[in-house]
């Protein structure tokens, strides 16, 4: 790859890097349909047009930059997302989009004319940070999230997704499944920052942890574990924090404590992971006993049964039936496609490690919809994600572009 491709990546990264970044936490707050999201979308459109790509926004807010005629079918899509979790890192999502544009640069500089349409895609609302359902854009596209439910979802301020779309000029009447668009896709490749340090079998039979542990800048994803989110509505009775005797209180925060501890204990026993990461307290006054606590439980494991067991144990501990807000079954990426990726990358990188992930991705949603899908992971020096500590050094960022360009050359 020439220095001009590396420099082009660095320029794009420098343009995108400050958008939506909080000055104090240094993390990102790029929530769906917010001002920061609109600025990211503008960045995407500018960079697509710089490359002579045709840009369109589908009915669900997903961005597509086309090289070639999309109506020709059997398109190869590459990309990821641009939104973030609250105070998230800068690489989760954007690394895949910037790398996709740079891979296009590499092919165009080499004089490659693809034999199939190629699209750079940025899926909308992948993190679900504002409205609570992850991968909303790809779920809507593929019919795995209904239009009615999506538009009625609300953020912490009571703003619905429909209202948020209207406020930035997106027509919510266009929201819904788009089988014709899905049928255009012959494959989707998502490059993503490594998240966590999963066990990897080394060639000598030992087990190392993450790409850092095995000294590889790149890995190939083989599967995504099942995961879901459940809401617990823990009711109590509002009262005075100072004048109500302990024995007379009906305090739902005690059931919140039961939920957190039960989920942790059950997850440890089941070989799963569980997190209560969002809480709403009503009325949320320092000197008032709450009348209601809403808590969201995220559970992930190697199989459905373990996930469901943790949720069941949490329900039993709290005496509350949880409401399932999202569920993503486990998927294995198409072996023929991952084998082609391994073969395409071997001349440059050698035998690459294979990774499974417990993180959700648009790649998993498309795979569930029948689109042949694969993932490429780029080494994360800290192993930390969904945090400002998430980090990919410059050399590994460029290695990701090398890898994606090689994959595009092989597949298109």
MOHUWO-V952794 format. One record per backbone hydrogen bond with DSSP energy under -0.5 kcal/mol. NH is the residue of the N-H (numbers start at 1). CO is the residue of the C=O. If there is no record, write none. Layout:
nh & co
NH & CO
NH & CO
This chain:
nh & co
5 & 2
6 & 2
7 & 3
8 & 4
9 & 5
10 & 6
11 & 7
12 & 8
13 & 9
14 & 10
15 & 11
16 & 12
17 & 13
18 & 14
19 & 16
21 & 18
22 & 27
26 & 22
28 & 88
29 & 20
31 & 29
34 & 31
37 & 31
38 & 34
39 & 35
40 & 36
41 & 37
42 & 38
43 & 39
44 & 40
45 & 41
46 & 42
47 & 43
48 & 44
49 & 45
50 & 46
51 & 47
51 & 48
52 & 49
53 & 48
54 & 66
56 & 64
58 & 56
58 & 62
61 & 58
63 & 122
64 & 56
65 & 120
66 & 54
66 & 64
67 & 118
68 & 66
70 & 68
72 & 69
73 & 70
75 & 184
76 & 117
77 & 75
77 & 187
78 & 119
79 & 189
80 & 121
82 & 123
84 & 30
87 & 28
88 & 28
88 & 85
93 & 91
94 & 92
95 & 91
96 & 93
97 & 93
98 & 94
99 & 95
100 & 96
101 & 97
102 & 98
103 & 99
104 & 100
105 & 101
106 & 102
107 & 103
108 & 104
109 & 105
110 & 106
111 & 108
112 & 107
114 & 112
115 & 412
117 & 73
118 & 67
119 & 76
120 & 65
121 & 78
121 & 119
122 & 63
123 & 80
126 & 123
132 & 128
134 & 132
135 & 126
136 & 125
136 & 133
137 & 124
139 & 135
140 & 136
141 & 137
142 & 138
143 & 139
143 & 140
144 & 139
145 & 139
150 & 146
151 & 147
152 & 148
153 & 149
153 & 150
155 & 159
158 & 155
161 & 153
162 & 151
164 & 160
165 & 161
166 & 162
167 & 163
168 & 164
168 & 165
169 & 166
170 & 165
172 & 170
174 & 171
175 & 172
178 & 141
181 & 178
182 & 178
183 & 179
184 & 180
184 & 181
185 & 181
185 & 182
186 & 75
187 & 75
188 & 372
189 & 77
190 & 374
191 & 189
192 & 376
194 & 378
196 & 383
200 & 208
202 & 200
202 & 206
205 & 202
208 & 200
208 & 206
210 & 198
210 & 208
213 & 209
214 & 210
215 & 211
215 & 212
216 & 211
219 & 377
220 & 353
221 & 375
222 & 355
223 & 355
224 & 331
225 & 357
227 & 328
228 & 299
229 & 326
230 & 297
231 & 323
232 & 295
233 & 231
234 & 232
234 & 293
235 & 233
236 & 291
237 & 250
239 & 289
241 & 287
244 & 240
245 & 243
248 & 245
249 & 246
252 & 250
252 & 290
254 & 251
255 & 251
256 & 252
257 & 253
258 & 254
259 & 255
260 & 256
261 & 257
262 & 258
263 & 259
264 & 260
265 & 261
266 & 262
267 & 263
268 & 264
269 & 265
270 & 266
271 & 267
272 & 267
273 & 300
275 & 298
277 & 275
277 & 296
278 & 296
280 & 294
282 & 292
288 & 285
289 & 239
291 & 282
292 & 282
293 & 234
294 & 280
295 & 232
295 & 293
296 & 278
297 & 230
297 & 295
298 & 275
299 & 228
300 & 273
301 & 226
307 & 303
308 & 304
309 & 305
310 & 306
311 & 307
312 & 308
313 & 309
314 & 310
315 & 311
316 & 312
317 & 313
318 & 314
319 & 315
320 & 315
322 & 320
323 & 231
324 & 322
325 & 229
325 & 323
326 & 229
328 & 227
331 & 224
333 & 222
334 & 373
338 & 334
339 & 335
340 & 336
341 & 337
342 & 338
343 & 339
344 & 340
345 & 341
346 & 342
347 & 343
348 & 345
349 & 345
350 & 346
353 & 218
355 & 220
357 & 223
364 & 361
365 & 361
366 & 362
367 & 363
368 & 364
369 & 365
370 & 367
371 & 366
374 & 188
375 & 221
376 & 190
377 & 219
378 & 192
379 & 217
381 & 379
381 & 391
382 & 391
390 & 387
397 & 393
398 & 394
399 & 395
400 & 396
401 & 397
402 & 398
403 & 399
404 & 400
405 & 401
406 & 402
407 & 403
408 & 404
409 & 405
410 & 406
411 & 407
412 & 408
